[in-house]
Amino acid sequence: MTETFTAFEGQRRLAAGPLAEIAIAVKRAEGRHDRPILIYADATGKAIDLDTRGSEAEIAARYAPAAAGPAPEPRGRGRPKLGVVAREVTLLPRHWEWLGEQQGGASVALRKLIDDARRREDGWAGAKRAQRRAQDAAYHFMSAMAGDLPGFESAIRALYADDRPAVETLTASWPTDIREHALKLAYVDL
């Protein structure tokens, strides 16, 4: 899935999409007005900086998605052909003792524990975590773009209370592009 970004020129949405497209749109808009241009990562709602020096072709090349080539071959200890990577794990003695008693040893037991935890996360907990990431992204964006707008603090409280109707009501007077983007980040079904 391609990561997306949104650029704002003042309170107006300038462009949305992959980073290369955003960088070119920003380059074209620079100097056109005296309003600031801010770029936000849609996944986090946080502002990012772009280097728009050079031609449009150079900018597009700079921010083009990395080509998916073959993964570099892992080196070192472990079973590199299987993708096993050796790293340090720090545990208390009682944890090492329990792991040592498990069939297959510590590595097998740790892999099973991690796989079980990941399966559990994919259910309800995964949905809650995705909701929290969306709320956090909306919060970061709203803090930067709407922190001085009427109803901001109440809208943030409603956002984290998962009260969508209240968020929509409290942001109704905000500039349209800011309001729509905040709601898009907060509620992925938009």
Helices and strands as residue ranges (DSSP letters): E 5-9, E 12-17, H 19-29, E 37-41, E 47-48, H 56-63, G 80-82, H 93-101, H 105-120, I 121-125, H 126-146, H 152-160, H 164-170, H 176-186
